[in-house]
Each structure stands twice: as C-alpha cells, then as structure tokens.
Amino acid sequence: MPHIEIDKDHCKGCGLCIEACPKGVIVFSTEINKLGYDGHPAEPKNEGCTGCGICFYTCPEPAAIIVYKEDKSA
C-alpha cells in the first residue's frame, strides 16, 4: 500500500508538502521536533495516499520525506 514517512527531526514545518499534496493526506503535527523550530513538522495521515511523490519533490529538506509506492510486481 502506498504511503509516506516524514522524519519530524528533519522537517522544518514549512508546509510546502501540505499545500502540494493533491489528496490532502499531510497535516501539521501537534508536536515540535527536537530542533525546536517555531513551526510544527508535517505528519502523514496516509489514508488515501497514492504514492505520487509530489510531497517529496516539493520538500526543500533532503531526506525529510520517504515515499513508498505500491509494488505492482507482486
């Protein structure tokens, strides 16, 4: 099943991935990451995620988002 993982300690909470997600499956977390940025990190809801990767390509922080696509070979 397609889904994403967001490393909250790399996320700076800019919200670009939230705005870019066509399915609206990313929200702001209620927690603050270990770096203590003013914004809250993004957090996936994952229900409805298609694994399109738009969030990955929109994110300015390398390694903050990992996209898992559906394995169609199985």
N, C-alpha and C positions, 0 to 999 in steps of 0.2 A: 504494500500500500504506500503510495507517495506521501511524503511528509518532509518537514524541515526541522532542523535543530539550530537553535541560536545560542551561542556562547555568551551568556549575560555579562561575563567579565571582559569581553572584547567589544561588546555593543556599547555605543556612546549615547544611545537613546535619541538619535536624530529624527527618527520616524519616517525616513525615506522608504523603507521597505513596507511599512504600514500603508502609506499612500499608494505605493506601486502595486500592491497585491490585488489582482483582479477578483479574487474570491473573498477578500476581507478576512483571511484566517490568521492575521498577525495583529496583536494588540500590545499596548504598553503594559508592562508588568507593574505590580504594586511594590515590588522590591527595588532596592538600589544596589547596583553592582559593587564589587569590592573596591573599585577605584573611586567611588563616591561621586560620580557625575551628577549634576543637578537633575538631568532628565532620567527617567526610568528606562531600563533596557526593554527591547522588544521581546515578545514571547509568543510562540506559535499556539494557536488553538488546534491546528492540524485537521480538524473535521472539515472536509471539503477541499483540502489541499490537492492540487493536481500535479505538483512537482514541476511546474513550468520554469522555475528558476529566475523569474523576474526580480524577486527579492535579492537573490544572490548578486545579480549584475547591477542592481541599484545601490547596494550597500557600499559605502566608501571605506569600510574597515575590513581588510583582508582576514579571512578565516573566522569571521563572526557568524556566518551562515553556512550550513551544510544542507544540500538538497538531496533527498533520496527519491529517485524515480521508481515507478513500478517496473518490476522485472518481467518483461513480456516473453522471455525465452523459456520460462518455467511452465 
